[in-house]
Amino acid sequence: MYTSIELRSDPPVSFPLTEGMEVIYRSDVEATEPCNTWFRIRDPDGRLLMAGVDAISLAPFDEEPYVWYAPLSVRAVDELCPTESADCYGNERLAIEATYGDEIARVFDGQVGTVGRDEAYQLTVETASRRNNIHCENTPVEWYKALITYIPD
């Protein structure tokens, strides 16, 4: 099975990987309808270099987000925007909040944010939403599409 996560970003995402670099790669795919995909790349010491999500939850179903994205604590924040009406549901815009040390960043869909000082992470969020009053089949309640990238000092 082939899966991918495609993400639009402005400014472009900078990848913290170099040729020949050893990494630990993990991807989880839940091949249901809709297909859920998560990945992460760590260096041999366990430092998170990059993680991505295109799924109904921020982390794979067998992981908590604070474990999957460690050292970041990542969560969705709701009740920040009013629900907008769509054809089959009401759509509530969410933010993805990342905490790193004592720094916190909230990033909405279509935006890019940074959390951290000396060492930092860039959050690129394409989608973070919750649907309510659904009256169409096969419509997920929540959807997240985002990339987190390590920014070396």
N, C-alpha and C positions, 0 to 999 in steps of 0.2 A: 504494500500500500504506500502510495506517495502522499505526503502531506507537506504543506508549506504555510508560512505566515508571511503575508505581504503587508507592508506598512508604509504609509506615506508620512514623510517628515519634512518640516521646514522650520529650522535649518536641518540639513542632512545629519544623519547619525554617524558618529565616528566610532569605528570598531577598535577595541583595545587588543587586537590579536596581531601577532607578527608571524612571519613564515618560520616554520620549524618549532614553534612554541608548543609545549606539551599542555594539554588541557584535559579536563574531565567533562564529558558531554553527556547530558541526560535529556531524553525527550519522552514525553508521555502523550499518547494519543488515545482518546476515547472515541472509537469509531461508531458512534451512534448518530442519530439525526437530531440536532446538527452535530457535526464532527468537532470535537474539542481537542486543541493542541496546545501543549506547553513545552518549553525547552529551557535549559540553563547550561551555561558554560562556566566552569570554575578552573582556577589554576591548580597545580599540584598541591599547593598549600591550603586549598579550600576557599580562596578568595573568589567571590562572585565577580565574574567579568561581564556576563551578559545573561539576560533572561527574557523570554518572550511568552506572551499568552494570546490566544485567539480562541476563547472558550466562554462557557457560561459561569465559570468560577475563576477566581484569580490564581488558584493553585490546583494541581491535580487533586482528585477526590480523596486520595489516601494521604495527603500532606496538608499541613496548616501553612498559610501564607508566610508566617514568620519563620518557619523552617525552610520552605522552598526558596525564599529570597534572602535568607540570612547573609549578611549582618543587618539587612534592612527589615523593618517591620512594615508590611504593606497591607492596606485595607481599602475597601470602598467606603466612601462617605456619601450619605444620601440626605435628602431634605434641604438641599442647598439651592435647588432650582425648581420652579413650578413644573407640574406635569403638562406636557403639550399633547394635543390630540393628534393621532395618526389614523390611518385607515382601519386598522384592526386592533388598536390598543392605544392606551395612553403611554407616553414616553417620558420618563424622568431622567434627566441628565445627572450622572453621578460624577464624582471626582475620585481619582486614585490618590491616596495619601501614603507617602513613604516617610518613615522616620529613620534617621541614621544618626546615632549619638543623640545630641539634643537638638538637632535640626529637623524640621518638618517641612515637607513640600506637598501641596495639593495641586493636582494637575487635572484639568478637564479635557474632554475629547477635543482633538484638533490642536492641542497645545503641547509645549515642551517645557519641562521644569528641571531644576537641579536641586539635589539635597546633599549636604556635606560641605566641609570647608577645605582642609588640606587634601583629603581624598574625598571624592564626590561621585555621585551617580546621576546620570541624566535619565529622566523619565520622558518617554515619548508616548503619548496616549492618542490613539486614533478613535477608539470607541470605549465608552464606559456608560452604560445605560441600564435602566430597569423599566420593564414594561408592565403595565397594570391594566385591568379591565380588558383582558385579552379575549377576543371573540373570533380568532382565526386559528386553524390547526398548525401544529409544528412551529409555534412561535415561542422562543425561549424567554424566560422571565428576565434574566440578566444576560448581558454580553459585554465582554472585555476584550480589547485588542490593544496591546501595549508592548513596549520594549523598554527594558532597563539596561543601561550600559555604564560600566565602570569608567571613570575619568581619572587616569593616573595623575599624581601631582607633578 
